[in-house]
Amino acid sequence: MTSPKAPITITKPFTVKDEFVHRVHDVEVRLPSLSYLKPGLIRRIRRLGDVDAMYTLLELTLPAEALAAIDDMDPDEYHALLDAWRTHSGVNLGES
C-alpha cells in the first residue's frame, strides 16, 4: 500500500509591490511597500521631512496594537525592522 503524497504548497515569491509582514513580539505588523504607496498616502506625507513622513506613514497604516508593539521595540531591533522594510520595498538609502 502506498502512502498518500503530501499536498504541494506553492508560494509565490514576494515582489516589492507586496506588503512587508513582520512579527513584533506576538503582533503581526503589515506595512505597505514603500515603492507602491497609494496616492492618498503620498499626498499626506509629501511635504514632510523623511523622519516625519516615516512616522506619519506608520501612524496612518498600522492599527493601535501594531503601533504599540513597535513603540516597545528595542532601538536596534526597530532600526533592523526599518532596514528590512526598505530592502523588501526595493528602496535603498544610498551610500554617502
Buried (B, 14 or more C-beta within 10 A) or exposed (E): EEEEEEEEEEEEEEEBEBBBEBEBEEBEBEBBBBEEBEEEBEEBBEEEEEEEBBEBBBEEBBEEEBBEBBEEBEEEEBEEBBEEBBEBBEEEEEEE
